[in-house]
Amino acid sequence: MIKDIIGRNAEAAAGQKEIKVLKEYFPQCFNADGEFDIEAFKAALPEGTTLTDETSGFNWLGKNYARMLTNMDTTTLIRPDEEHNAKPENRDSKNIYISGDNLDALQHLVKSYGEKVKVIYIDPPYNTGDDGFVYNDKFNFTADDLAKRLDVSRERAERILSMTRRGSASHAAWLTFMLPRLSFARDLLTDDGVIFISIDDNEQANLKKLCDEVFGEENLVGQIIWKNATDNNPTNIAIEHEYILCYTKNKESLEPIWKSKDSDIKDILIQKGKDLNKQYKGDALQNAWKKWYRDHKSQLEAFSDYKFIDKDGVYTGSRSVHNPGKEGYHYDIIHPITGKPCTEPLRGYRFPELSMKRLIDEGKILFGDNEKKLVEIKLYASEYQDKFSSVFNLDGRAGANELAALFPEVTQIFKNPKCTGIIEHLLSFMNLNDGYIVDFFGGSSTTAQAIMQMNQKDGGERRFLIVQWPEECKPDSEAAKAGYKTIDEVGMERIKRAAKKIKEANPLFAGDLGFKHFVLEEPKENALLQMETFNPITTISSLTIDDFGLEAVLRTWLVADGYGFTEDAEEVTLGRYKAYWKDNHLYMINPDKDFDANSIAALMDKYNGEPFSPQNIVIFGYSFGFTHCEELQKNLRTLKEGNKTLTVNIDVRY
């Protein structure tokens, strides 16, 4: 377990992930000594592949240090908040809230959710040069060790360590902080998954270059401008916007047109048109449409104009048939009622006369009450496609107002919170009604509230997965005055209050309004020291499961083995010994004082009789002595000899 991870981390270096991929797909490009042959690699590429040496590099102090961190694993344990998780509203919830460093959280998450997440939204700290962002990491490298790992001079290693320890707010520190987090985020995404990243002018240019490296320049979906009117300084250029960068893992897998909520409205209109056409004709059809529109007006606000006719039942307005800006086609269009030529646009029509005649015959031209109105072409709902605009307006004060409504007893519990409208706007264009939306800079939990609100509106089963570092609230902050010690406490309280508000307004709503809470914790320092020196063959350890916590070890292993944060293991009784079973894994964590010959016999009986066939028996090395491990191995060998199709491995973790 942690001892094993410590050993692997000691060997971590920049570029290991990339080498692993190359060895997997291009094994012929490595010689017997493990050296990479670039010429063999070129020869292995498809004929016609263009190679260039004119690429522009993007480097900064700490880049290789950050790349090294992407090859390290977390030594934290996942401790369930058992009291919170046992409450009725949370017991069966699939929503997840993690209190801890998001780098640790991401290292856990990729083991269970790698390549499974469709959407990530993050609002990382903006590097404004003040204490809004400072980089302090937890790693205790020496300058000599780091110089060797990164193959740099001791002087450069000292500069890197100084940057990561003194609380730097430089561009280099911000990039070093972000690179490993974005790298793990990419590992979470499905091929057609996307990440949205909010940012302002201070790091927008650097973030774009960084994302080009992590996700690939070709996988930029677009840069969105959020016009929020946050600054109206008359002496300079008014900064009235922020950015949201959007990247995908593989742009070729992305749907060519994202579906928006307006597309759903279009489907409703088309179906309603078909239904009414079967029941009514002529004026009765028009009257039926008008009544239905009055009854459903609030649902149809996305469309700017509603006039109902009998093709598909409805069209959603009109568009110009006039020529914008140059000489066009000049001819008479006779009004069907007055019999007089309609007013002709100054520059003529955009269609030739034969095309216009066809449109009139097909009923696609909209006439006014008389010939004085310019004709237009009808835009049918069936032809409507909403576009994801690169610019949208949303009041920057909305987020503060939302929090004020939930925390009326506090003047301003959280500075500059994003509003739920941003999340809802972004997600409305994705065909996503279930699955996890991940936010590993959780802040005030805007994303969580937005997900619950969307599910209430459309019956979706989206789930939020929030990560927030338990940063202490500043003593003079409104949050601290209100009794909150850390930012994650504020975030969780916001989710609870938002859930209560949604339920009160919609008592019949049966969706998921709870969440499971987990805390990431490093083992105690004395336990770490004992683990580093422990040798299972020569050393008798004083460490026990009590030094870690049974539930923490079990949950950490469940996540590490791909079962996630919300799937539980089943308790299995083996004589007097209690083990825990989940699919392909049987976890033996409790001390072996209750594990005896009867326990081994019970285990063998389960394999022989019940629908019970975990392929991995995972043992907590500090709970089991060498003798019991050998007895297990011996009996499993006998079991496998009698059943040649059975595969069982023993995995002792420390």
C-alpha positions as CSV (number, residue, x, y, z in Angstrom):
1,M,0.0,0.0,0.0
2,I,1.7,3.2,1.2
3,K,5.1,1.6,1.6
4,D,4.9,0.3,-1.9
5,I,3.9,3.8,-3.2
6,I,6.8,5.4,-1.3
7,G,9.2,3.1,-3.1
8,R,7.7,3.8,-6.5
9,N,7.7,7.6,-5.9
10,A,11.4,7.4,-5.0
11,E,12.0,6.3,-8.6
12,A,9.6,8.8,-10.3
13,A,11.1,11.0,-13.0
14,A,9.8,13.3,-15.7
15,G,8.8,11.6,-18.9
16,Q,8.0,8.1,-17.5
17,K,4.4,8.2,-18.7
18,E,5.5,9.1,-22.2
19,I,8.1,6.3,-22.2
20,K,5.5,3.8,-21.0
21,V,3.3,4.7,-23.9
22,L,6.1,4.4,-26.4
23,K,7.1,1.0,-25.1
24,E,3.6,-0.2,-25.3
25,Y,3.0,0.9,-28.9
26,F,6.6,1.0,-30.3
27,P,8.5,-1.8,-28.5
28,Q,10.6,-2.3,-31.6
29,C,12.1,1.2,-31.0
30,F,13.9,0.1,-27.8
31,N,17.1,-1.9,-27.7
32,A,18.1,-4.5,-25.2
33,D,19.5,-1.8,-22.9
34,G,16.2,0.1,-23.0
35,E,17.6,2.9,-25.1
36,F,15.2,4.6,-27.5
37,D,16.1,4.5,-31.2
38,I,14.7,7.7,-32.8
39,E,15.5,6.4,-36.3
40,A,13.6,3.2,-35.7
41,F,10.7,5.3,-34.4
42,K,10.7,7.4,-37.6
43,A,10.7,4.2,-39.7
44,A,7.7,2.9,-37.7
45,L,5.6,5.9,-38.6
46,P,3.1,5.7,-41.5
47,E,4.5,6.7,-44.9
48,G,3.9,10.3,-45.6
49,T,4.0,11.4,-41.9
50,T,5.4,14.9,-41.7
51,L,8.2,15.5,-39.3
52,T,9.3,19.0,-38.3
53,D,11.9,20.5,-36.0
54,E,10.4,24.0,-36.1
55,T,8.1,23.6,-33.1
56,S,8.1,26.4,-30.6
57,G,8.9,25.2,-27.1
58,F,7.1,26.4,-23.9
59,N,9.4,26.2,-20.9
60,W,9.5,27.7,-17.5
61,L,11.4,27.1,-14.2
62,G,9.9,24.0,-12.6
63,K,8.4,22.4,-15.8
64,N,10.3,19.1,-15.4
65,Y,9.6,19.2,-11.7
66,A,5.8,19.4,-12.6
67,R,6.2,16.6,-15.1
68,M,7.9,14.4,-12.5
69,L,4.9,15.0,-10.2
70,T,2.6,13.5,-12.9
71,N,4.5,10.2,-12.4
72,M,4.1,10.1,-8.7
73,D,1.3,8.5,-6.6
74,T,-0.4,9.8,-3.5
75,T,0.4,8.3,-0.1
76,T,-2.9,9.6,1.4
77,L,-5.6,7.4,2.8
78,I,-9.3,8.0,2.0
79,R,-11.2,8.3,5.2
80,P,-15.0,8.1,4.9
81,D,-17.0,10.6,7.0
82,E,-19.0,7.7,8.5
83,E,-21.5,9.8,10.5
84,H,-22.3,12.1,7.5
85,N,-22.5,9.2,5.0
86,A,-24.9,7.2,7.2
87,K,-27.6,9.8,7.2
88,P,-30.7,8.9,5.2
89,E,-30.2,11.6,2.6
90,N,-26.6,10.5,2.0
91,R,-26.6,6.7,2.5
92,D,-27.5,5.9,-1.1
93,S,-26.1,9.0,-2.8
94,K,-23.8,8.8,-5.7
95,N,-22.6,12.4,-5.4
96,I,-19.1,12.8,-3.9
97,Y,-17.4,15.5,-1.9
98,I,-13.6,15.1,-1.2
99,S,-11.8,17.3,1.4
100,G,-8.1,17.3,0.5
101,D,-5.4,18.4,-1.8
102,N,-6.7,18.1,-5.4
103,L,-3.5,16.6,-6.6
104,D,-3.9,13.7,-4.2
105,A,-7.6,13.4,-5.1
106,L,-6.8,13.2,-8.8
107,Q,-4.2,10.6,-8.2
108,H,-6.9,8.5,-6.4
109,L,-9.6,9.3,-9.0
110,V,-7.8,8.1,-12.1
111,K,-7.6,4.6,-10.6
112,S,-11.4,4.3,-10.6
113,Y,-12.7,7.0,-13.0
114,G,-9.9,7.1,-15.6
115,E,-11.4,7.6,-19.1
116,K,-14.9,7.6,-17.6
117,V,-15.6,11.3,-17.1
118,K,-17.5,13.3,-19.7
119,V,-17.2,16.8,-18.3
120,I,-14.8,18.6,-16.0
121,Y,-15.3,22.2,-15.0
122,I,-12.7,24.0,-12.9
123,D,-12.3,27.6,-11.7
124,P,-8.6,27.4,-10.5
125,P,-7.1,30.2,-8.4
126,Y,-6.4,33.3,-10.5
127,N,-2.8,34.3,-10.3
128,T,-3.3,38.0,-9.6
129,G,0.1,38.5,-7.9
130,D,-1.5,38.8,-4.4
131,D,-2.3,36.1,-1.9
132,G,-5.2,34.8,-4.1
133,F,-2.7,32.2,-5.3
134,V,0.5,31.1,-3.7
135,Y,2.2,27.8,-4.4
136,N,3.4,25.7,-1.5
137,D,3.7,21.9,-2.0
138,K,4.2,19.2,0.5
139,F,7.2,17.4,-1.0
140,N,10.5,17.4,1.0
141,F,13.1,16.9,-1.7
142,T,16.7,17.9,-1.0
143,A,18.5,20.0,-3.6
144,D,20.9,17.2,-4.3
145,D,18.1,14.6,-4.7
146,L,16.1,16.9,-7.0
147,A,19.1,17.8,-9.1
148,K,19.7,14.1,-9.7
149,R,16.1,13.3,-10.4
150,L,15.7,16.2,-12.9
151,D,19.2,16.1,-14.3
152,V,19.8,19.7,-13.5
153,S,22.4,21.7,-11.6
154,R,22.2,22.0,-7.9
155,E,21.7,25.7,-8.2
156,R,18.7,25.3,-10.5
157,A,17.3,22.6,-8.1
158,E,17.5,25.1,-5.3
159,R,15.7,27.7,-7.3
160,I,12.9,25.2,-8.0
161,L,12.6,24.2,-4.4
162,S,12.6,27.9,-3.3
163,M,9.7,28.6,-5.7
164,T,7.6,25.6,-4.4
165,R,8.2,26.4,-0.7
166,R,8.2,30.1,-0.2
167,G,4.7,30.7,-1.4
168,S,5.5,32.0,-4.8
169,A,2.8,33.7,-7.0
170,S,5.0,33.9,-10.1
171,H,3.8,32.7,-13.6
172,A,6.3,29.8,-13.3
173,A,4.9,28.8,-9.9
174,W,1.3,28.9,-11.3
175,L,2.2,26.8,-14.3
176,T,4.1,24.3,-12.1
177,F,1.1,24.0,-9.9
178,M,-1.4,23.5,-12.8
179,L,0.5,21.1,-15.1
180,P,0.2,17.9,-13.0
181,R,-3.4,18.6,-12.2
182,L,-4.3,19.1,-15.9
183,S,-2.4,16.0,-16.8
184,F,-4.4,13.9,-14.4
185,A,-7.6,15.6,-15.5
186,R,-6.9,14.5,-19.1
187,D,-6.5,10.9,-17.8
188,L,-10.0,11.2,-16.4
189,L,-11.7,12.2,-19.6
190,T,-13.5,9.9,-22.1
191,D,-12.3,10.3,-25.7
192,D,-15.2,12.7,-26.3
193,G,-15.0,14.3,-22.8
194,V,-14.4,18.0,-22.4
195,I,-12.8,20.3,-19.8
196,F,-13.9,23.8,-19.2
197,I,-11.4,26.1,-17.4
198,S,-12.3,29.6,-16.1
199,I,-9.5,32.1,-16.2
200,D,-8.8,35.8,-16.5
201,D,-6.2,37.9,-18.3
202,N,-3.4,37.3,-15.9
203,E,-2.8,33.6,-16.9
204,Q,-5.0,33.2,-20.0
205,A,-2.2,33.2,-22.5
206,N,-0.1,30.8,-20.4
207,L,-3.0,28.5,-19.7
208,K,-3.7,28.3,-23.5
209,K,-0.1,27.2,-24.1
210,L,-0.2,24.8,-21.2
211,C,-3.4,23.2,-22.4
212,D,-2.0,22.9,-26.0
213,E,0.8,20.8,-24.5
214,V,-1.4,18.6,-22.2
215,F,-4.4,18.1,-24.5
216,G,-2.9,18.8,-27.9
217,E,-3.3,22.0,-29.8
218,E,-5.6,20.2,-32.2
219,N,-8.0,19.4,-29.4
220,L,-8.9,23.0,-28.6
221,V,-12.7,23.2,-28.9
222,G,-12.8,26.9,-28.4
223,Q,-12.4,29.9,-26.2
224,I,-15.5,31.3,-24.6
225,I,-15.9,34.9,-23.5
226,W,-18.1,35.4,-20.4
227,K,-19.2,39.0,-20.4
228,N,-19.8,39.7,-16.7
229,A,-19.3,43.5,-16.4
230,T,-17.1,43.2,-13.4
231,D,-15.0,46.3,-14.0
232,N,-16.1,49.7,-15.3
233,N,-12.9,51.7,-14.7
234,P,-13.4,54.8,-16.9
235,T,-9.6,55.6,-16.9
236,N,-8.5,52.5,-18.7
237,I,-10.0,49.8,-21.0
238,A,-12.9,48.4,-18.9
239,I,-12.3,44.7,-18.2
240,E,-15.8,43.4,-18.5
241,H,-15.1,39.7,-19.2
242,E,-13.4,36.5,-18.3
243,Y,-12.5,33.5,-20.3
244,I,-13.5,29.8,-20.3
245,L,-11.1,27.6,-22.3
246,C,-12.6,24.4,-23.6
247,Y,-10.5,21.4,-24.6
248,T,-11.4,17.8,-25.4
249,K,-9.4,14.6,-25.2
250,N,-10.0,13.7,-28.9
251,K,-11.7,16.2,-31.1
252,E,-12.4,13.6,-33.7
253,S,-14.7,11.8,-31.2
254,L,-16.6,15.0,-30.2
255,E,-20.1,15.3,-31.5
256,P,-20.1,17.7,-34.5
257,I,-23.0,19.8,-33.1
258,W,-23.5,20.0,-29.4
259,K,-27.2,19.6,-28.4
260,S,-28.6,22.4,-26.4
261,K,-31.7,22.7,-24.3
262,D,-33.2,24.7,-27.2
263,S,-32.8,21.6,-29.3
264,D,-34.9,19.8,-26.8
265,I,-37.6,22.5,-27.1
266,K,-37.4,22.0,-30.9
267,D,-38.2,18.3,-30.5
268,I,-41.2,19.1,-28.3
269,L,-42.5,21.6,-30.8
270,I,-42.2,19.2,-33.7
271,Q,-44.0,16.4,-31.9
272,K,-46.7,18.8,-30.7
273,G,-47.2,20.0,-34.3
274,K,-47.6,16.4,-35.5
275,D,-50.2,15.7,-32.7
276,L,-52.3,18.8,-33.4
277,N,-52.2,18.3,-37.1
278,K,-54.0,14.9,-36.6
279,Q,-56.7,16.6,-34.5
280,Y,-57.4,20.0,-36.2
281,K,-57.5,21.8,-39.5
282,G,-57.6,25.4,-40.6
283,D,-58.5,28.0,-38.1
284,A,-59.1,25.3,-35.4
285,L,-55.5,24.3,-35.8
286,Q,-54.3,27.9,-35.3
287,N,-56.5,28.4,-32.3
288,A,-55.3,25.1,-30.8
289,W,-51.7,26.2,-31.3
290,K,-52.3,29.6,-29.7
291,K,-53.9,28.0,-26.6
292,W,-51.0,25.5,-26.3
293,Y,-48.5,28.3,-26.6
294,R,-50.2,30.4,-23.9
295,D,-50.1,27.4,-21.5
296,H,-46.4,26.6,-22.2
297,K,-45.0,30.1,-22.8
298,S,-42.4,29.8,-20.0
299,Q,-41.0,26.6,-21.6
300,L,-40.5,28.3,-25.0
301,E,-38.5,31.4,-24.0
302,A,-35.5,30.3,-26.0
303,F,-37.3,31.1,-29.3
304,S,-37.6,34.8,-30.2
305,D,-40.9,34.5,-32.1
306,Y,-43.8,32.0,-32.2
307,K,-46.2,32.0,-35.1
308,F,-47.9,28.7,-35.8
309,I,-48.7,27.2,-39.2
310,D,-49.4,23.7,-40.5
311,K,-46.0,22.4,-41.7
312,D,-44.7,20.3,-38.8
313,G,-47.2,22.4,-36.8
314,V,-44.9,25.2,-36.0
315,Y,-42.2,27.6,-37.2
316,T,-40.1,29.7,-34.9
317,G,-39.9,33.0,-36.6
318,S,-38.3,34.2,-39.9
319,R,-35.1,35.1,-41.6
320,S,-34.4,37.6,-44.3
321,V,-34.8,36.8,-48.0
322,H,-33.3,40.1,-49.0
323,N,-29.9,40.7,-50.4
324,P,-27.6,42.3,-47.8
325,G,-25.3,44.8,-49.3
326,K,-25.1,44.2,-53.1
327,E,-27.3,44.3,-56.2
328,G,-29.6,41.3,-56.2
329,Y,-32.6,39.9,-58.1
330,H,-35.4,42.4,-59.0
331,Y,-38.8,41.1,-59.8
332,D,-42.4,41.3,-58.6
333,I,-43.9,39.1,-55.9
334,I,-47.7,39.3,-55.9
335,H,-49.4,39.5,-52.6
336,P,-51.9,36.5,-52.3
337,I,-54.7,38.7,-50.9
338,T,-54.4,42.2,-52.3
339,G,-53.1,41.0,-55.7
340,K,-50.6,43.8,-55.7
341,P,-46.8,43.6,-56.0
342,C,-45.1,43.5,-52.6
343,T,-42.6,46.1,-51.6
344,E,-39.3,45.2,-53.2
345,P,-36.1,45.5,-51.1
346,L,-33.7,48.2,-52.3
347,R,-31.0,45.8,-53.3
348,G,-33.3,43.0,-54.4
349,Y,-33.8,39.4,-53.3
350,R,-31.0,36.9,-52.5
351,F,-32.7,34.2,-54.7
352,P,-33.2,34.0,-58.4
353,E,-36.9,34.3,-59.5
354,L,-37.3,30.6,-60.1
355,S,-36.0,29.8,-56.7
356,M,-38.4,32.3,-55.1
357,K,-41.3,30.9,-57.1
358,R,-40.5,27.4,-55.7
359,L,-40.3,28.8,-52.1
360,I,-43.7,30.4,-52.6
361,D,-45.2,27.2,-54.0
362,E,-43.8,25.3,-51.0
363,G,-45.4,27.7,-48.6
364,K,-42.1,28.8,-47.2
365,I,-42.6,32.5,-47.8
366,L,-44.1,34.7,-45.1
367,F,-46.4,37.5,-46.4
368,G,-47.6,40.5,-44.3
369,D,-51.2,41.6,-44.0
370,N,-50.8,43.5,-47.2
371,E,-48.3,44.2,-50.0
372,K,-46.5,46.9,-48.0
373,K,-44.5,44.5,-45.8
374,L,-41.3,43.0,-47.0
375,V,-41.6,39.2,-47.4
376,E,-39.5,36.8,-45.4
377,I,-38.7,33.1,-45.4
378,K,-40.2,31.0,-42.6
379,L,-37.8,29.3,-40.3
380,Y,-39.3,25.9,-39.2
381,A,-38.6,24.3,-35.8
382,S,-37.5,21.2,-37.7
383,E,-34.7,23.3,-39.4
384,Y,-33.7,25.1,-36.2
385,Q,-30.2,24.5,-34.8
386,D,-28.9,26.3,-31.8
387,K,-25.3,27.4,-31.8
388,F,-22.8,27.4,-28.9
389,S,-21.9,31.0,-29.0
390,S,-18.3,31.9,-28.1
391,V,-19.7,34.9,-26.2
392,F,-22.4,35.0,-23.5
393,N,-23.6,37.5,-21.0
394,L,-24.3,36.7,-17.4
395,D,-24.3,39.1,-14.5
396,G,-21.1,38.7,-12.5
397,R,-23.1,39.5,-9.3
398,A,-25.4,36.5,-9.8
399,G,-23.1,34.2,-7.9
400,A,-22.9,36.4,-4.8
401,N,-26.7,36.9,-4.9
402,E,-27.2,33.1,-5.0
403,L,-25.0,32.6,-1.9
404,A,-26.7,35.5,-0.1
405,A,-30.0,33.8,-0.6
406,L,-28.7,30.6,0.9
407,F,-26.7,32.3,3.7
408,P,-28.9,35.3,4.7
409,E,-27.2,35.5,8.1
410,V,-23.8,36.4,6.6
411,T,-23.0,39.6,4.6
412,Q,-20.6,37.9,2.1
413,I,-19.6,34.3,3.0
414,F,-17.5,33.8,-0.1
415,K,-15.7,36.3,-2.3
416,N,-16.3,36.3,-6.1
417,P,-18.2,33.0,-6.4
418,K,-19.2,31.8,-9.8
419,C,-22.9,31.5,-10.5
420,T,-24.8,28.3,-11.2
421,G,-25.9,29.9,-14.6
422,I,-22.4,29.3,-16.0
423,I,-22.4,25.6,-15.3
424,E,-26.0,25.2,-16.5
425,H,-25.2,27.2,-19.7
426,L,-22.2,25.0,-20.5
427,L,-23.8,21.7,-19.8
428,S,-27.0,22.6,-21.7
429,F,-25.1,22.1,-24.9
430,M,-23.9,18.6,-24.1
431,N,-26.0,15.5,-24.5
432,L,-25.4,14.6,-20.8
433,N,-28.2,13.5,-18.5
434,D,-26.1,11.2,-16.3
435,G,-22.5,10.5,-15.2
436,Y,-20.1,12.6,-13.2
437,I,-19.3,16.2,-13.6
438,V,-16.0,16.8,-11.9
439,D,-14.8,20.0,-10.3
440,F,-11.5,19.7,-8.4
441,F,-11.4,23.4,-7.4
442,G,-14.7,23.1,-5.6
443,G,-14.7,26.5,-3.8
444,S,-18.2,27.4,-2.8
445,S,-19.8,24.4,-4.5
446,T,-21.4,26.3,-7.4
447,T,-21.1,23.2,-9.6
448,A,-22.8,20.9,-7.1
449,Q,-25.8,23.3,-6.8
450,A,-26.0,23.7,-10.5
451,I,-26.1,19.9,-11.1
452,M,-28.9,19.4,-8.5
453,Q,-30.9,22.3,-10.1
454,M,-30.5,20.8,-13.6
455,N,-31.6,17.3,-12.4
456,Q,-34.7,18.8,-10.8
457,K,-35.6,20.6,-14.0
458,D,-35.2,17.8,-16.5
459,G,-35.2,14.6,-14.4
460,G,-31.5,13.9,-15.2
461,E,-29.2,11.7,-13.1
462,R,-26.0,13.8,-13.3
463,R,-23.7,13.4,-10.4
464,F,-21.2,15.9,-9.0
465,L,-17.7,15.0,-7.8
466,I,-16.3,18.0,-5.9
467,V,-12.8,18.3,-4.5
468,Q,-11.8,21.1,-2.1
469,W,-8.7,21.7,-0.1
470,P,-9.7,22.4,3.6
471,E,-8.1,25.8,3.5
472,E,-8.5,27.7,6.7
473,C,-10.9,30.6,6.5
474,K,-9.1,33.9,7.2
475,P,-9.9,35.1,10.8
476,D,-11.4,38.4,9.6
477,S,-13.6,36.8,6.9
478,E,-17.3,36.6,7.2
479,A,-17.1,32.8,6.9
480,A,-14.9,32.6,10.0
481,K,-17.2,35.0,11.9
482,A,-20.1,32.7,11.1
483,G,-18.3,29.8,12.7
484,Y,-16.8,28.0,9.6
485,K,-13.2,26.9,10.1
486,T,-12.3,25.8,6.5
487,I,-13.5,26.5,3.0
488,D,-14.7,22.9,2.5
489,E,-17.1,23.4,5.4
490,V,-18.7,26.3,3.6
491,G,-18.9,24.3,0.4
492,M,-20.6,21.4,2.0
493,E,-23.0,23.6,3.9
494,R,-24.0,25.3,0.7
495,I,-24.8,21.9,-0.9
496,K,-27.0,21.0,2.1
497,R,-28.9,24.3,2.0
498,A,-29.3,24.3,-1.7
499,A,-30.7,20.7,-1.5
500,K,-33.1,21.7,1.2
501,K,-34.3,24.7,-0.9
502,I,-34.8,22.5,-4.0
503,K,-36.8,19.9,-2.0
504,E,-39.0,22.5,-0.3
505,A,-39.9,24.1,-3.7
506,N,-40.3,20.6,-5.4
507,P,-41.6,18.2,-2.7
508,L,-42.2,15.4,-5.3
509,F,-38.7,15.5,-6.6
510,A,-37.0,12.2,-5.9
511,G,-33.6,12.9,-7.3
512,D,-30.3,12.6,-5.5
513,L,-29.8,15.6,-3.2
514,G,-27.3,14.1,-0.8
515,F,-23.6,13.4,-1.1
516,K,-20.9,11.1,0.4
517,H,-18.0,12.9,2.1
518,F,-14.4,11.7,2.2
519,V,-11.3,13.2,3.8
520,L,-7.8,12.6,2.4
521,E,-5.3,12.1,5.2
522,E,-1.5,11.4,5.3
523,P,-0.5,8.6,7.8
524,K,0.9,9.8,11.0
525,E,4.6,10.6,10.7
526,N,5.7,7.9,13.1
527,A,3.8,5.4,11.0
528,L,5.5,6.6,7.8
529,L,8.9,6.2,9.5
530,Q,8.2,2.7,10.5
531,M,6.9,1.8,7.1
532,E,10.0,3.1,5.4
533,T,12.2,0.8,7.5
534,F,9.9,-2.2,7.6
535,N,11.1,-5.4,6.0
536,P,8.4,-8.1,6.0
537,I,10.9,-10.9,6.2
538,T,13.4,-9.6,8.8
539,T,11.3,-7.0,10.8
540,I,8.5,-7.4,13.3
541,S,6.4,-4.3,12.9
542,S,4.4,-2.6,15.7
543,L,2.1,-1.1,13.2
544,T,-1.5,-2.2,13.3
545,I,-4.8,-1.5,11.5
546,D,-5.6,1.0,14.3
547,D,-2.7,3.2,13.0
548,F,-4.6,3.7,9.7
549,G,-8.3,2.8,10.3
550,L,-10.0,-0.2,8.8
551,E,-12.6,1.9,6.9
552,A,-9.8,4.2,5.5
553,V,-7.7,1.2,4.3
554,L,-10.8,-0.5,2.8
555,R,-12.0,2.6,0.9
556,T,-8.5,3.4,-0.3
557,W,-8.2,-0.1,-1.7
558,L,-11.6,-0.1,-3.3
559,V,-10.8,3.1,-5.1
560,A,-7.3,1.8,-6.1
561,D,-8.9,-1.4,-7.5
562,G,-11.4,0.5,-9.6
563,Y,-14.6,0.3,-7.6
564,G,-14.8,4.0,-6.8
565,F,-16.0,6.0,-3.8
566,T,-19.6,4.9,-3.5
567,E,-19.5,1.1,-4.1
568,D,-19.3,-0.9,-0.8
569,A,-17.7,-4.2,-0.1
570,E,-19.8,-7.1,1.4
571,E,-18.7,-8.4,4.8
572,V,-17.7,-12.1,4.6
573,T,-17.4,-14.3,7.7
574,L,-14.6,-16.9,7.6
575,G,-14.9,-18.8,10.9
576,R,-14.3,-16.1,13.5
577,Y,-12.5,-13.9,11.0
578,K,-14.2,-11.0,9.0
579,A,-13.1,-10.2,5.5
580,Y,-14.6,-7.9,2.8
581,W,-15.6,-9.0,-0.7
582,K,-16.1,-6.9,-3.8
583,D,-16.4,-8.6,-7.2
584,N,-12.8,-9.8,-8.0
585,H,-11.2,-8.8,-4.7
586,L,-11.4,-10.3,-1.2
587,Y,-9.9,-7.9,1.3
588,M,-8.3,-9.3,4.5
589,I,-7.5,-6.3,6.6
590,N,-8.4,-7.2,10.2
591,P,-5.6,-8.7,12.5
592,D,-5.0,-12.4,12.0
593,K,-5.6,-13.2,15.7
594,D,-9.0,-14.6,14.7
595,F,-7.7,-16.2,11.5
596,D,-7.1,-20.0,12.0
597,A,-7.6,-23.3,10.4
598,N,-11.3,-23.0,10.5
599,S,-11.0,-19.7,8.6
600,I,-9.0,-21.3,5.8
601,A,-11.5,-24.2,5.6
602,A,-14.4,-21.7,5.4
603,L,-12.6,-19.8,2.6
604,M,-11.9,-23.0,0.6
605,D,-15.6,-24.1,1.1
606,K,-16.7,-20.8,-0.4
607,Y,-14.6,-21.2,-3.5
608,N,-15.9,-24.8,-3.9
609,G,-19.6,-24.2,-3.3
610,E,-20.9,-20.6,-3.4
611,P,-20.9,-18.2,-6.4
612,F,-17.8,-16.8,-4.9
613,S,-14.6,-16.5,-7.0
614,P,-12.6,-13.4,-6.3
615,Q,-9.4,-13.6,-8.3
616,N,-7.4,-11.5,-5.8
617,I,-7.0,-12.0,-2.1
618,V,-5.6,-8.7,-0.8
619,I,-3.9,-8.9,2.6
620,F,-3.0,-6.0,4.9
621,G,0.7,-6.9,5.5
622,Y,0.8,-5.4,9.0
623,S,-2.1,-7.5,10.1
624,F,-1.0,-10.9,8.8
625,G,2.1,-12.8,9.9
626,F,4.4,-14.7,7.5
627,T,3.0,-18.1,8.7
628,H,-0.6,-17.3,7.9
629,C,0.3,-16.0,4.5
630,E,2.2,-19.2,3.7
631,E,-0.8,-21.3,4.9
632,L,-3.0,-19.4,2.6
633,Q,-0.7,-19.9,-0.4
634,K,-0.4,-23.6,0.3
635,N,-4.2,-24.1,0.5
636,L,-4.8,-22.1,-2.6
637,R,-2.3,-24.2,-4.6
638,T,-4.3,-27.3,-3.5
639,L,-7.5,-25.6,-4.5
640,K,-6.2,-24.6,-7.9
641,E,-4.9,-28.2,-8.6
642,G,-8.5,-29.4,-8.1
643,N,-9.9,-26.7,-10.3
644,K,-7.7,-25.9,-13.3
645,T,-9.9,-22.9,-14.4
646,L,-9.6,-21.1,-11.1
647,T,-7.2,-18.2,-10.9
648,V,-6.4,-16.8,-7.5
649,N,-3.6,-14.4,-6.6
650,I,-2.4,-13.3,-3.2
651,D,-1.5,-9.6,-3.0
652,V,0.1,-8.5,0.2
653,R,0.1,-4.7,0.6
654,Y,2.1,-2.7,3.1
